[in-house]
Amino acid sequence: MALNVFDHDEYRPPVWKSYLYQLQQEAPHPRRLTCTCEVETRPKYYGREYHGMISREEADQSLSQAEGSYLIRESQRQPGTYTLALRFGNQTRNFRLYHDGKHFVGEKRFESIHDLVTDGLITLYIETKAAEYIAKMTINPIYEHVGYTTLNQEPTLKKLLPQSPEAPDGPVPVKEDGSAEERLTSLVRRATLRESDLAPKYEKIHNFKVHTFRGPHWCEYCANFMWGLIAQGVKCADCGLNVHKQCSKVVPNDCQPDLRHVKKVYSCDLTTLVKAHNTKRPMVVDMCIQEIEARGLQSEGLYRISGFSELIEDVKLHFDRDGEKADISSNAYEDLNIITGALKLYFRELPIPLITYDAYPHFVETGKITDTEKRLESLHEALKLLPPAHCETLRYLMGHLKRVTEYEKDNLMTSENLGIVFGPTLMRAPGLDAMMALNDIRYQRLVIETLIRNEDVLF
């Protein structure tokens, strides 16, 4: 299909492919074959299409007159189970039926048998007539030319960070007579530019969910019609991208979450949240840490003493409702422990922990290493396993906790104490093995303690 070209960034929609839509219009219509007598054993959720316990042969004979005709019968071999007998392609097809408040076959659920049969006939007709076409739909997608990535450009950063001269990636070139001070490594330069970099382009997979589209819908990947009455395709819960189920398997990992779909802060996937707000880290982390450091880090038992749970929940509700406009100042919450509690709660409620389930075993293994240098080397490798947004958030948090330890004479919070507090909060064992989680607690503490002590070296 010839695709329009962009002129001055103006989007021109492609001509949507209508072949499958035309086939849906041609599909046979359902014809209910009613039973002329009352069947006492008829389940209450079936109507007069129920014919009781008749054989396959009887059903086939009854349905042979018209394409799309159907009835429901009780199985003779397995009493109490029910079968939809449907005439399609000059033969009778039999499908096991289930009911759990709705009628369903496979993964689709219908309010009525009529809808189920209508959807089934459409699917059978299209998949019979266009099997080869469907198999090739994903080969030449419009997505790569005019679609999602062009129409969903990330907005400009809402809160511009302080600017500094841009520096290229990799080691800084050294002058022939350069001094030791001029031999800046990428590590040192990254530390210098930490707060001046714009929000990075984090990669994120789409969060596809089976979806029922009202009215005709076309796939935003291949531009073909999404056929059927219900569950015609999948929709990304974070960005709203609509595609066929088979197209979803080849869509790139370039989800750009939209605040219209991402409606909460707590319990939201971390990468999803930062991409939705176009920030380097979750705004709740930045705001809480800035508030804690602004009020002073000398507070005794910082992070160890709990605030009132009701007020912590109140902070959570404010973030979920107001986002970056939430008021967590001393005027709203005088007790600083409420803010520290809200920060810890954010990390506890992450669906994927800050130190992800995939990376967890590698981090735990580093906690078992007794040699300091080898542990640092192992931790450096383990950090590479974290998604970029997780690693950046961990770096920022560890830098903050390092500053907390600088006031340990006043707040009595050493890196070991903070490791005890944050170990189980940032690291959660995958699975439900309680014994393994219990055995890992000391290693969790050691990992966080090491990250805090060596924050300037590891990140």
Helices and strands as residue ranges (DSSP letters): H 19-26, E 31-32, H 56-63, E 69-74, E 82-88, E 91-99, E 103-105, E 108-110, H 113-129, H 131-135, H 143-146, H 148-151, G 180-182, H 186-193, E 208-211, E 233-236, E 242-243, G 247-249, H 270-277, H 283-295, H 309-322, G 323-325, H 336-348, H 360-367, H 372-383, H 388-405, H 408-411, H 415-426, H 434-453, H 455-458
